[in-house]
Amino acid sequence: MPSAKNAILLPYAVDGSYFNPSLCYQKPGFYTVGEEGKEITFESFDAALEHIKMMYTPRWRRPNEAGVWEIVSAVKWEFPNQK
C-alpha cells in the first residue's frame, strides 16, 4: 500500500497498462488524452491527469507492443504497484 505522502490514483486500461509519466509522446514530449478526434495534448503529466479525472470515460494514448500509439480507455482506478 502506498504511503499517504506519495499516494496517487491512476487510471488503468483492461490490459493492465496505466496512465503514467513515461507516456510522453515524441520530443519535446507531450501527453495525449481524450477520444479519437477530440484529443488534447498537455506538456505536463499532472495537467493531463487532472483533465483525465474530469472525463466521463478516461482515455489516453500509449504505445502497444508494436510501438504504435493507440487510445485506451480506463476500466478502473488504482494505486500503481509499489515494488
PDB file of N, CA, C and O in Angstrom, chain B, residues numbered from 101:
ATOM      1  N   MET B 101       0.849  -1.180   0.000  1.00  0.00           N
ATOM      2  CA  MET B 101       0.000   0.000   0.000  1.00  0.00           C
ATOM      3  C   MET B 101       0.889   1.236   0.000  1.00  0.00           C
ATOM      4  O   MET B 101       1.792   1.331   0.831  1.00  0.00           O
ATOM      5  N   PRO B 102       0.661   2.196  -0.916  1.00  0.00           N
ATOM      6  CA  PRO B 102       1.499   3.376  -0.955  1.00  0.00           C
ATOM      7  C   PRO B 102       1.275   4.251   0.275  1.00  0.00           C
ATOM      8  O   PRO B 102       0.206   4.220   0.885  1.00  0.00           O
ATOM      9  N   SER B 103       2.280   5.019   0.626  1.00  0.00           N
ATOM     10  CA  SER B 103       2.130   5.919   1.761  1.00  0.00           C
ATOM     11  C   SER B 103       1.236   7.084   1.366  1.00  0.00           C
ATOM     12  O   SER B 103       1.097   7.389   0.182  1.00  0.00           O
ATOM     13  N   ALA B 104       0.636   7.729   2.341  1.00  0.00           N
ATOM     14  CA  ALA B 104      -0.246   8.864   2.079  1.00  0.00           C
ATOM     15  C   ALA B 104       0.511   9.991   1.384  1.00  0.00           C
ATOM     16  O   ALA B 104      -0.076  10.772   0.634  1.00  0.00           O
ATOM     17  N   LYS B 105       1.813  10.070   1.636  1.00  0.00           N
ATOM     18  CA  LYS B 105       2.617  11.145   1.061  1.00  0.00           C
ATOM     19  C   LYS B 105       2.706  11.037  -0.459  1.00  0.00           C
ATOM     20  O   LYS B 105       2.644  12.058  -1.144  1.00  0.00           O
ATOM     21  N   ASN B 106       2.850   9.827  -1.005  1.00  0.00           N
ATOM     22  CA  ASN B 106       3.031   9.681  -2.448  1.00  0.00           C
ATOM     23  C   ASN B 106       1.886   8.935  -3.118  1.00  0.00           C
ATOM     24  O   ASN B 106       2.014   8.499  -4.262  1.00  0.00           O
ATOM     25  N   ALA B 107       0.769   8.786  -2.415  1.00  0.00           N
ATOM     26  CA  ALA B 107      -0.372   8.061  -2.970  1.00  0.00           C
ATOM     27  C   ALA B 107      -1.024   8.868  -4.087  1.00  0.00           C
ATOM     28  O   ALA B 107      -1.350  10.043  -3.915  1.00  0.00           O
ATOM     29  N   ILE B 108      -1.208   8.222  -5.228  1.00  0.00           N
ATOM     30  CA  ILE B 108      -1.899   8.861  -6.341  1.00  0.00           C
ATOM     31  C   ILE B 108      -2.639   7.773  -7.117  1.00  0.00           C
ATOM     32  O   ILE B 108      -2.044   6.798  -7.576  1.00  0.00           O
ATOM     33  N   LEU B 109      -3.933   7.963  -7.250  1.00  0.00           N
ATOM     34  CA  LEU B 109      -4.735   7.022  -8.025  1.00  0.00           C
ATOM     35  C   LEU B 109      -4.525   7.287  -9.502  1.00  0.00           C
ATOM     36  O   LEU B 109      -4.517   8.437  -9.942  1.00  0.00           O
ATOM     37  N   LEU B 110      -4.355   6.213 -10.266  1.00  0.00           N
ATOM     38  CA  LEU B 110      -4.143   6.340 -11.701  1.00  0.00           C
ATOM     39  C   LEU B 110      -5.137   5.448 -12.446  1.00  0.00           C
ATOM     40  O   LEU B 110      -5.537   4.400 -11.938  1.00  0.00           O
ATOM     41  N   PRO B 111      -5.535   5.867 -13.653  1.00  0.00           N
ATOM     42  CA  PRO B 111      -6.463   5.051 -14.435  1.00  0.00           C
ATOM     43  C   PRO B 111      -5.734   3.894 -15.117  1.00  0.00           C
ATOM     44  O   PRO B 111      -4.635   4.062 -15.647  1.00  0.00           O
ATOM     45  N   TYR B 112      -6.365   2.717 -15.093  1.00  0.00           N
ATOM     46  CA  TYR B 112      -5.835   1.502 -15.698  1.00  0.00           C
ATOM     47  C   TYR B 112      -6.719   1.057 -16.851  1.00  0.00           C
ATOM     48  O   TYR B 112      -7.944   1.140 -16.767  1.00  0.00           O
ATOM     49  N   ALA B 113      -6.102   0.587 -17.923  1.00  0.00           N
ATOM     50  CA  ALA B 113      -6.814   0.015 -19.061  1.00  0.00           C
ATOM     51  C   ALA B 113      -7.035  -1.476 -18.808  1.00  0.00           C
ATOM     52  O   ALA B 113      -6.455  -2.046 -17.884  1.00  0.00           O
ATOM     53  N   VAL B 114      -7.862  -2.095 -19.621  1.00  0.00           N
ATOM     54  CA  VAL B 114      -8.200  -3.505 -19.457  1.00  0.00           C
ATOM     55  C   VAL B 114      -6.970  -4.419 -19.535  1.00  0.00           C
ATOM     56  O   VAL B 114      -6.964  -5.493 -18.933  1.00  0.00           O
ATOM     57  N   ASP B 115      -5.934  -4.004 -20.269  1.00  0.00           N
ATOM     58  CA  ASP B 115      -4.732  -4.840 -20.399  1.00  0.00           C
ATOM     59  C   ASP B 115      -3.754  -4.666 -19.232  1.00  0.00           C
ATOM     60  O   ASP B 115      -2.680  -5.268 -19.233  1.00  0.00           O
ATOM     61  N   GLY B 116      -4.114  -3.854 -18.248  1.00  0.00           N
ATOM     62  CA  GLY B 116      -3.262  -3.648 -17.084  1.00  0.00           C
ATOM     63  C   GLY B 116      -2.319  -2.469 -17.203  1.00  0.00           C
ATOM     64  O   GLY B 116      -1.667  -2.105 -16.224  1.00  0.00           O
ATOM     65  N   SER B 117      -2.229  -1.859 -18.387  1.00  0.00           N
ATOM     66  CA  SER B 117      -1.404  -0.652 -18.529  1.00  0.00           C
ATOM     67  C   SER B 117      -2.122   0.507 -17.839  1.00  0.00           C
ATOM     68  O   SER B 117      -3.340   0.477 -17.660  1.00  0.00           O
ATOM     69  N   TYR B 118      -1.358   1.522 -17.457  1.00  0.00           N
ATOM     70  CA  TYR B 118      -1.977   2.657 -16.778  1.00  0.00           C
ATOM     71  C   TYR B 118      -1.329   3.957 -17.220  1.00  0.00           C
ATOM     72  O   TYR B 118      -0.203   3.972 -17.717  1.00  0.00           O
ATOM     73  N   PHE B 119      -2.058   5.043 -17.031  1.00  0.00           N
ATOM     74  CA  PHE B 119      -1.565   6.368 -17.387  1.00  0.00           C
ATOM     75  C   PHE B 119      -0.470   6.738 -16.401  1.00  0.00           C
ATOM     76  O   PHE B 119      -0.694   6.752 -15.190  1.00  0.00           O
ATOM     77  N   ASN B 120       0.727   7.042 -16.928  1.00  0.00           N
ATOM     78  CA  ASN B 120       1.860   7.322 -16.058  1.00  0.00           C
ATOM     79  C   ASN B 120       2.831   8.284 -16.737  1.00  0.00           C
ATOM     80  O   ASN B 120       2.724   8.513 -17.942  1.00  0.00           O
ATOM     81  N   PRO B 121       3.779   8.854 -15.982  1.00  0.00           N
ATOM     82  CA  PRO B 121       4.698   9.853 -16.536  1.00  0.00           C
ATOM     83  C   PRO B 121       5.561   9.384 -17.704  1.00  0.00           C
ATOM     84  O   PRO B 121       6.097  10.221 -18.429  1.00  0.00           O
ATOM     85  N   SER B 122       5.713   8.088 -17.910  1.00  0.00           N
ATOM     86  CA  SER B 122       6.553   7.608 -19.011  1.00  0.00           C
ATOM     87  C   SER B 122       5.858   7.713 -20.373  1.00  0.00           C
ATOM     88  O   SER B 122       6.465   7.391 -21.394  1.00  0.00           O
ATOM     89  N   LEU B 123       4.623   8.148 -20.404  1.00  0.00           N
ATOM     90  CA  LEU B 123       3.867   8.173 -21.650  1.00  0.00           C
ATOM     91  C   LEU B 123       3.994   9.477 -22.435  1.00  0.00           C
ATOM     92  O   LEU B 123       3.080   9.851 -23.170  1.00  0.00           O
ATOM     93  N   CYS B 124       5.110  10.160 -22.284  1.00  0.00           N
ATOM     94  CA  CYS B 124       5.387  11.335 -23.113  1.00  0.00           C
ATOM     95  C   CYS B 124       5.576  10.871 -24.547  1.00  0.00           C
ATOM     96  O   CYS B 124       6.313   9.918 -24.803  1.00  0.00           O
ATOM     97  N   TYR B 125       4.924  11.528 -25.468  1.00  0.00           N
ATOM     98  CA  TYR B 125       4.975  11.142 -26.875  1.00  0.00           C
ATOM     99  C   TYR B 125       5.907  12.081 -27.633  1.00  0.00           C
ATOM    100  O   TYR B 125       5.679  13.291 -27.662  1.00  0.00           O
ATOM    101  N   GLN B 126       6.936  11.542 -28.237  1.00  0.00           N
ATOM    102  CA  GLN B 126       7.912  12.267 -29.038  1.00  0.00           C
ATOM    103  C   GLN B 126       8.642  13.327 -28.219  1.00  0.00           C
ATOM    104  O   GLN B 126       8.540  13.363 -26.992  1.00  0.00           O
ATOM    105  N   LYS B 127       9.380  14.190 -28.922  1.00  0.00           N
ATOM    106  CA  LYS B 127      10.128  15.259 -28.259  1.00  0.00           C
ATOM    107  C   LYS B 127       9.573  16.589 -28.725  1.00  0.00           C
ATOM    108  O   LYS B 127       9.275  16.718 -29.912  1.00  0.00           O
ATOM    109  N   PRO B 128       9.417  17.580 -27.875  1.00  0.00           N
ATOM    110  CA  PRO B 128       9.898  17.675 -26.502  1.00  0.00           C
ATOM    111  C   PRO B 128       9.088  16.869 -25.511  1.00  0.00           C
ATOM    112  O   PRO B 128       9.456  16.806 -24.338  1.00  0.00           O
ATOM    113  N   GLY B 129       8.022  16.264 -25.927  1.00  0.00           N
ATOM    114  CA  GLY B 129       7.233  15.412 -25.045  1.00  0.00           C
ATOM    115  C   GLY B 129       5.904  16.022 -24.672  1.00  0.00           C
ATOM    116  O   GLY B 129       5.830  17.142 -24.166  1.00  0.00           O
ATOM    117  N   PHE B 130       4.859  15.267 -24.931  1.00  0.00           N
ATOM    118  CA  PHE B 130       3.540  15.693 -24.500  1.00  0.00           C
ATOM    119  C   PHE B 130       2.678  14.461 -24.270  1.00  0.00           C
ATOM    120  O   PHE B 130       2.967  13.376 -24.775  1.00  0.00           O
ATOM    121  N   TYR B 131       1.627  14.648 -23.508  1.00  0.00           N
ATOM    122  CA  TYR B 131       0.685  13.594 -23.188  1.00  0.00           C
ATOM    123  C   TYR B 131      -0.583  13.855 -23.989  1.00  0.00           C
ATOM    124  O   TYR B 131      -1.049  14.992 -24.065  1.00  0.00           O
ATOM    125  N   THR B 132      -1.146  12.800 -24.589  1.00  0.00           N
ATOM    126  CA  THR B 132      -2.353  12.936 -25.391  1.00  0.00           C
ATOM    127  C   THR B 132      -3.480  12.194 -24.700  1.00  0.00           C
ATOM    128  O   THR B 132      -3.378  10.997 -24.430  1.00  0.00           O
ATOM    129  N   VAL B 133      -4.564  12.919 -24.414  1.00  0.00           N
ATOM    130  CA  VAL B 133      -5.715  12.329 -23.733  1.00  0.00           C
ATOM    131  C   VAL B 133      -6.985  12.677 -24.496  1.00  0.00           C
ATOM    132  O   VAL B 133      -7.034  13.668 -25.224  1.00  0.00           O
ATOM    133  N   GLY B 134      -8.001  11.860 -24.322  1.00  0.00           N
ATOM    134  CA  GLY B 134      -9.289  12.101 -24.940  1.00  0.00           C
ATOM    135  C   GLY B 134      -9.615  11.078 -26.010  1.00  0.00           C
ATOM    136  O   GLY B 134      -8.772  10.273 -26.404  1.00  0.00           O
ATOM    137  N   GLU B 135     -10.861  11.124 -26.472  1.00  0.00           N
ATOM    138  CA  GLU B 135     -11.287  10.182 -27.504  1.00  0.00           C
ATOM    139  C   GLU B 135     -10.763  10.612 -28.863  1.00  0.00           C
ATOM    140  O   GLU B 135     -10.440  11.781 -29.075  1.00  0.00           O
ATOM    141  N   GLU B 136     -10.682   9.661 -29.778  1.00  0.00           N
ATOM    142  CA  GLU B 136     -10.146   9.934 -31.105  1.00  0.00           C
ATOM    143  C   GLU B 136     -10.927  11.056 -31.771  1.00  0.00           C
ATOM    144  O   GLU B 136     -12.158  11.056 -31.767  1.00  0.00           O
ATOM    145  N   GLY B 137     -10.204  12.007 -32.340  1.00  0.00           N
ATOM    146  CA  GLY B 137     -10.808  13.161 -32.993  1.00  0.00           C
ATOM    147  C   GLY B 137     -11.069  14.319 -32.061  1.00  0.00           C
ATOM    148  O   GLY B 137     -11.345  15.432 -32.509  1.00  0.00           O
ATOM    149  N   LYS B 138     -10.983  14.066 -30.758  1.00  0.00           N
ATOM    150  CA  LYS B 138     -11.195  15.113 -29.749  1.00  0.00           C
ATOM    151  C   LYS B 138     -10.058  15.116 -28.734  1.00  0.00           C
ATOM    152  O   LYS B 138     -10.242  15.477 -27.572  1.00  0.00           O
ATOM    153  N   GLU B 139      -8.894  14.711 -29.191  1.00  0.00           N
ATOM    154  CA  GLU B 139      -7.753  14.594 -28.296  1.00  0.00           C
ATOM    155  C   GLU B 139      -7.182  15.959 -27.929  1.00  0.00           C
ATOM    156  O   GLU B 139      -7.243  16.914 -28.704  1.00  0.00           O
ATOM    157  N   ILE B 140      -6.635  16.015 -26.740  1.00  0.00           N
ATOM    158  CA  ILE B 140      -5.989  17.226 -26.214  1.00  0.00           C
ATOM    159  C   ILE B 140      -4.590  16.833 -25.783  1.00  0.00           C
ATOM    160  O   ILE B 140      -4.395  15.748 -25.234  1.00  0.00           O
ATOM    161  N   THR B 141      -3.621  17.689 -26.020  1.00  0.00           N
ATOM    162  CA  THR B 141      -2.250  17.406 -25.580  1.00  0.00           C
ATOM    163  C   THR B 141      -1.870  18.323 -24.426  1.00  0.00           C
ATOM    164  O   THR B 141      -2.321  19.464 -24.336  1.00  0.00           O
ATOM    165  N   PHE B 142      -1.034  17.793 -23.555  1.00  0.00           N
ATOM    166  CA  PHE B 142      -0.534  18.520 -22.393  1.00  0.00           C
ATOM    167  C   PHE B 142       0.965  18.305 -22.297  1.00  0.00           C
ATOM    168  O   PHE B 142       1.455  17.212 -22.579  1.00  0.00           O
ATOM    169  N   GLU B 143       1.690  19.327 -21.906  1.00  0.00           N
ATOM    170  CA  GLU B 143       3.127  19.202 -21.682  1.00  0.00           C
ATOM    171  C   GLU B 143       3.420  18.614 -20.305  1.00  0.00           C
ATOM    172  O   GLU B 143       4.493  18.055 -20.078  1.00  0.00           O
ATOM    173  N   SER B 144       2.481  18.740 -19.403  1.00  0.00           N
ATOM    174  CA  SER B 144       2.661  18.304 -18.021  1.00  0.00           C
ATOM    175  C   SER B 144       1.830  17.054 -17.732  1.00  0.00           C
ATOM    176  O   SER B 144       0.651  16.990 -18.080  1.00  0.00           O
ATOM    177  N   PHE B 145       2.451  16.065 -17.094  1.00  0.00           N
ATOM    178  CA  PHE B 145       1.721  14.870 -16.678  1.00  0.00           C
ATOM    179  C   PHE B 145       0.608  15.241 -15.718  1.00  0.00           C
ATOM    180  O   PHE B 145      -0.515  14.751 -15.843  1.00  0.00           O
ATOM    181  N   ASP B 146       0.913  16.108 -14.756  1.00  0.00           N
ATOM    182  CA  ASP B 146      -0.089  16.496 -13.760  1.00  0.00           C
ATOM    183  C   ASP B 146      -1.302  17.154 -14.402  1.00  0.00           C
ATOM    184  O   ASP B 146      -2.434  16.870 -14.012  1.00  0.00           O
ATOM    185  N   ALA B 147      -1.084  18.027 -15.380  1.00  0.00           N
ATOM    186  CA  ALA B 147      -2.198  18.685 -16.068  1.00  0.00           C
ATOM    187  C   ALA B 147      -3.020  17.669 -16.850  1.00  0.00           C
ATOM    188  O   ALA B 147      -4.249  17.737 -16.858  1.00  0.00           O
ATOM    189  N   ALA B 148      -2.351  16.731 -17.504  1.00  0.00           N
ATOM    190  CA  ALA B 148      -3.052  15.696 -18.258  1.00  0.00           C
ATOM    191  C   ALA B 148      -3.882  14.823 -17.317  1.00  0.00           C
ATOM    192  O   ALA B 148      -5.026  14.490 -17.624  1.00  0.00           O
ATOM    193  N   LEU B 149      -3.311  14.456 -16.180  1.00  0.00           N
ATOM    194  CA  LEU B 149      -4.025  13.625 -15.217  1.00  0.00           C
ATOM    195  C   LEU B 149      -5.242  14.364 -14.665  1.00  0.00           C
ATOM    196  O   LEU B 149      -6.305  13.767 -14.496  1.00  0.00           O
ATOM    197  N   GLU B 150      -5.096  15.637 -14.388  1.00  0.00           N
ATOM    198  CA  GLU B 150      -6.241  16.424 -13.900  1.00  0.00           C
ATOM    199  C   GLU B 150      -7.361  16.433 -14.934  1.00  0.00           C
ATOM    200  O   GLU B 150      -8.534  16.337 -14.576  1.00  0.00           O
ATOM    201  N   HIS B 151      -7.012  16.547 -16.202  1.00  0.00           N
ATOM    202  CA  HIS B 151      -8.028  16.523 -17.266  1.00  0.00           C
ATOM    203  C   HIS B 151      -8.675  15.136 -17.345  1.00  0.00           C
ATOM    204  O   HIS B 151      -9.894  15.028 -17.478  1.00  0.00           O
ATOM    205  N   ILE B 152      -7.875  14.093 -17.264  1.00  0.00           N
ATOM    206  CA  ILE B 152      -8.403  12.721 -17.299  1.00  0.00           C
ATOM    207  C   ILE B 152      -9.405  12.499 -16.167  1.00  0.00           C
ATOM    208  O   ILE B 152     -10.420  11.829 -16.356  1.00  0.00           O
ATOM    209  N   LYS B 153      -9.124  13.056 -15.003  1.00  0.00           N
ATOM    210  CA  LYS B 153     -10.024  12.885 -13.855  1.00  0.00           C
ATOM    211  C   LYS B 153     -11.410  13.463 -14.123  1.00  0.00           C
ATOM    212  O   LYS B 153     -12.387  13.026 -13.515  1.00  0.00           O
ATOM    213  N   MET B 154     -11.509  14.429 -15.013  1.00  0.00           N
ATOM    214  CA  MET B 154     -12.791  15.069 -15.323  1.00  0.00           C
ATOM    215  C   MET B 154     -13.547  14.373 -16.455  1.00  0.00           C
ATOM    216  O   MET B 154     -14.708  14.693 -16.708  1.00  0.00           O
ATOM    217  N   MET B 155     -12.907  13.435 -17.133  1.00  0.00           N
ATOM    218  CA  MET B 155     -13.531  12.776 -18.273  1.00  0.00           C
ATOM    219  C   MET B 155     -14.521  11.704 -17.808  1.00  0.00           C
ATOM    220  O   MET B 155     -14.276  11.005 -16.825  1.00  0.00           O
ATOM    221  N   TYR B 156     -15.650  11.585 -18.532  1.00  0.00           N
ATOM    222  CA  TYR B 156     -16.634  10.547 -18.225  1.00  0.00           C
ATOM    223  C   TYR B 156     -15.989   9.168 -18.395  1.00  0.00           C
ATOM    224  O   TYR B 156     -16.064   8.326 -17.500  1.00  0.00           O
ATOM    225  N   THR B 157     -15.364   8.950 -19.534  1.00  0.00           N
ATOM    226  CA  THR B 157     -14.567   7.744 -19.766  1.00  0.00           C
ATOM    227  C   THR B 157     -13.143   8.195 -20.046  1.00  0.00           C
ATOM    228  O   THR B 157     -12.854   8.666 -21.146  1.00  0.00           O
ATOM    229  N   PRO B 158     -12.249   8.061 -19.076  1.00  0.00           N
ATOM    230  CA  PRO B 158     -10.863   8.483 -19.292  1.00  0.00           C
ATOM    231  C   PRO B 158     -10.211   7.707 -20.432  1.00  0.00           C
ATOM    232  O   PRO B 158     -10.284   6.479 -20.489  1.00  0.00           O
ATOM    233  N   ARG B 159      -9.569   8.450 -21.342  1.00  0.00           N
ATOM    234  CA  ARG B 159      -8.859   7.840 -22.477  1.00  0.00           C
ATOM    235  C   ARG B 159      -7.523   8.540 -22.655  1.00  0.00           C
ATOM    236  O   ARG B 159      -7.399   9.744 -22.428  1.00  0.00           O
ATOM    237  N   TRP B 160      -6.523   7.764 -23.065  1.00  0.00           N
ATOM    238  CA  TRP B 160      -5.193   8.319 -23.307  1.00  0.00           C
ATOM    239  C   TRP B 160      -4.480   7.457 -24.334  1.00  0.00           C
ATOM    240  O   TRP B 160      -4.867   6.317 -24.594  1.00  0.00           O
ATOM    241  N   ARG B 161      -3.432   8.027 -24.912  1.00  0.00           N
ATOM    242  CA  ARG B 161      -2.613   7.275 -25.868  1.00  0.00           C
ATOM    243  C   ARG B 161      -1.411   6.674 -25.155  1.00  0.00           C
ATOM    244  O   ARG B 161      -0.799   7.277 -24.273  1.00  0.00           O
ATOM    245  N   ARG B 162      -1.106   5.447 -25.587  1.00  0.00           N
ATOM    246  CA  ARG B 162       0.096   4.771 -25.109  1.00  0.00           C
ATOM    247  C   ARG B 162       0.513   3.784 -26.195  1.00  0.00           C
ATOM    248  O   ARG B 162      -0.318   3.348 -26.993  1.00  0.00           O
ATOM    249  N   PRO B 163       1.796   3.431 -26.227  1.00  0.00           N
ATOM    250  CA  PRO B 163       2.261   2.516 -27.274  1.00  0.00           C
ATOM    251  C   PRO B 163       1.807   1.080 -27.003  1.00  0.00           C
ATOM    252  O   PRO B 163       1.808   0.616 -25.863  1.00  0.00           O
ATOM    253  N   ASN B 164       1.422   0.395 -28.072  1.00  0.00           N
ATOM    254  CA  ASN B 164       1.103  -1.030 -27.937  1.00  0.00           C
ATOM    255  C   ASN B 164       2.400  -1.829 -28.099  1.00  0.00           C
ATOM    256  O   ASN B 164       3.479  -1.241 -28.164  1.00  0.00           O
ATOM    257  N   GLU B 165       2.306  -3.137 -28.162  1.00  0.00           N
ATOM    258  CA  GLU B 165       3.510  -3.977 -28.254  1.00  0.00           C
ATOM    259  C   GLU B 165       4.307  -3.724 -29.524  1.00  0.00           C
ATOM    260  O   GLU B 165       5.514  -3.963 -29.554  1.00  0.00           O
ATOM    261  N   ALA B 166       3.645  -3.239 -30.582  1.00  0.00           N
ATOM    262  CA  ALA B 166       4.320  -2.944 -31.855  1.00  0.00           C
ATOM    263  C   ALA B 166       4.882  -1.525 -31.883  1.00  0.00           C
ATOM    264  O   ALA B 166       5.496  -1.120 -32.870  1.00  0.00           O
ATOM    265  N   GLY B 167       4.672  -0.764 -30.796  1.00  0.00           N
ATOM    266  CA  GLY B 167       5.180   0.599 -30.735  1.00  0.00           C
ATOM    267  C   GLY B 167       4.252   1.633 -31.349  1.00  0.00           C
ATOM    268  O   GLY B 167       4.623   2.800 -31.481  1.00  0.00           O
ATOM    269  N   VAL B 168       3.048   1.218 -31.726  1.00  0.00           N
ATOM    270  CA  VAL B 168       2.062   2.141 -32.292  1.00  0.00           C
ATOM    271  C   VAL B 168       1.284   2.783 -31.145  1.00  0.00           C
ATOM    272  O   VAL B 168       0.779   2.094 -30.259  1.00  0.00           O
ATOM    273  N   TRP B 169       1.198   4.120 -31.176  1.00  0.00           N
ATOM    274  CA  TRP B 169       0.491   4.834 -30.120  1.00  0.00           C
ATOM    275  C   TRP B 169      -1.009   4.757 -30.381  1.00  0.00           C
ATOM    276  O   TRP B 169      -1.510   5.315 -31.357  1.00  0.00           O
ATOM    277  N   GLU B 170      -1.723   4.055 -29.492  1.00  0.00           N
ATOM    278  CA  GLU B 170      -3.153   3.885 -29.649  1.00  0.00           C
ATOM    279  C   GLU B 170      -3.884   4.400 -28.416  1.00  0.00           C
ATOM    280  O   GLU B 170      -3.285   4.595 -27.359  1.00  0.00           O
ATOM    281  N   ILE B 171      -5.179   4.616 -28.570  1.00  0.00           N
ATOM    282  CA  ILE B 171      -6.001   5.111 -27.470  1.00  0.00           C
ATOM    283  C   ILE B 171      -6.544   3.930 -26.679  1.00  0.00           C
ATOM    284  O   ILE B 171      -7.036   2.956 -27.248  1.00  0.00           O
ATOM    285  N   VAL B 172      -6.446   4.032 -25.368  1.00  0.00           N
ATOM    286  CA  VAL B 172      -7.039   3.043 -24.470  1.00  0.00           C
ATOM    287  C   VAL B 172      -7.986   3.771 -23.517  1.00  0.00           C
ATOM    288  O   VAL B 172      -7.862   4.977 -23.302  1.00  0.00           O
ATOM    289  N   SER B 173      -8.919   3.031 -22.959  1.00  0.00           N
ATOM    290  CA  SER B 173      -9.898   3.585 -22.024  1.00  0.00           C
ATOM    291  C   SER B 173      -9.694   2.985 -20.641  1.00  0.00           C
ATOM    292  O   SER B 173      -9.302   1.826 -20.502  1.00  0.00           O
ATOM    293  N   ALA B 174      -9.964   3.785 -19.629  1.00  0.00           N
ATOM    294  CA  ALA B 174      -9.846   3.307 -18.255  1.00  0.00           C
ATOM    295  C   ALA B 174     -11.001   2.385 -17.906  1.00  0.00           C
ATOM    296  O   ALA B 174     -12.148   2.630 -18.280  1.00  0.00           O
ATOM    297  N   VAL B 175     -10.681   1.327 -17.188  1.00  0.00           N
ATOM    298  CA  VAL B 175     -11.698   0.424 -16.668  1.00  0.00           C
ATOM    299  C   VAL B 175     -11.711   0.431 -15.142  1.00  0.00           C
ATOM    300  O   VAL B 175     -12.640  -0.083 -14.518  1.00  0.00           O
ATOM    301  N   LYS B 176     -10.660   1.023 -14.541  1.00  0.00           N
ATOM    302  CA  LYS B 176     -10.588   1.123 -13.085  1.00  0.00           C
ATOM    303  C   LYS B 176      -9.550   2.166 -12.697  1.00  0.00           C
ATOM    304  O   LYS B 176      -8.729   2.579 -13.516  1.00  0.00           O
ATOM    305  N   TRP B 177      -9.596   2.578 -11.457  1.00  0.00           N
ATOM    306  CA  TRP B 177      -8.607   3.489 -10.865  1.00  0.00           C
ATOM    307  C   TRP B 177      -7.946   2.748  -9.705  1.00  0.00           C
ATOM    308  O   TRP B 177      -8.630   2.190  -8.847  1.00  0.00           O
ATOM    309  N   GLU B 178      -6.614   2.744  -9.684  1.00  0.00           N
ATOM    310  CA  GLU B 178      -5.876   2.081  -8.610  1.00  0.00           C
ATOM    311  C   GLU B 178      -4.576   2.813  -8.338  1.00  0.00           C
ATOM    312  O   GLU B 178      -4.139   3.660  -9.117  1.00  0.00           O
ATOM    313  N   PHE B 179      -3.968   2.462  -7.209  1.00  0.00           N
ATOM    314  CA  PHE B 179      -2.625   2.916  -6.930  1.00  0.00           C
ATOM    315  C   PHE B 179      -1.677   2.058  -7.755  1.00  0.00           C
ATOM    316  O   PHE B 179      -1.890   0.850  -7.851  1.00  0.00           O
ATOM    317  N   PRO B 180      -0.631   2.639  -8.359  1.00  0.00           N
ATOM    318  CA  PRO B 180       0.323   1.807  -9.101  1.00  0.00           C
ATOM    319  C   PRO B 180       1.021   0.845  -8.137  1.00  0.00           C
ATOM    320  O   PRO B 180       1.163   1.125  -6.947  1.00  0.00           O
ATOM    321  N   ASN B 181       1.447  -0.285  -8.679  1.00  0.00           N
ATOM    322  CA  ASN B 181       2.137  -1.289  -7.867  1.00  0.00           C
ATOM    323  C   ASN B 181       3.371  -0.683  -7.229  1.00  0.00           C
ATOM    324  O   ASN B 181       4.179  -0.039  -7.898  1.00  0.00           O
ATOM    325  N   GLN B 182       3.506  -0.890  -5.950  1.00  0.00           N
ATOM    326  CA  GLN B 182       4.679  -0.423  -5.219  1.00  0.00           C
ATOM    327  C   GLN B 182       5.618  -1.612  -5.021  1.00  0.00           C
ATOM    328  O   GLN B 182       5.275  -2.575  -4.334  1.00  0.00           O
ATOM    329  N   LYS B 183       6.803  -1.539  -5.628  1.00  0.00           N
ATOM    330  CA  LYS B 183       7.759  -2.653  -5.508  1.00  0.00           C
ATOM    331  C   LYS B 183       8.992  -2.212  -4.789  1.00  0.00           C
ATOM    332  O   LYS B 183       9.911  -3.008  -4.591  1.00  0.00           O
TER     333      LYS B 183
END
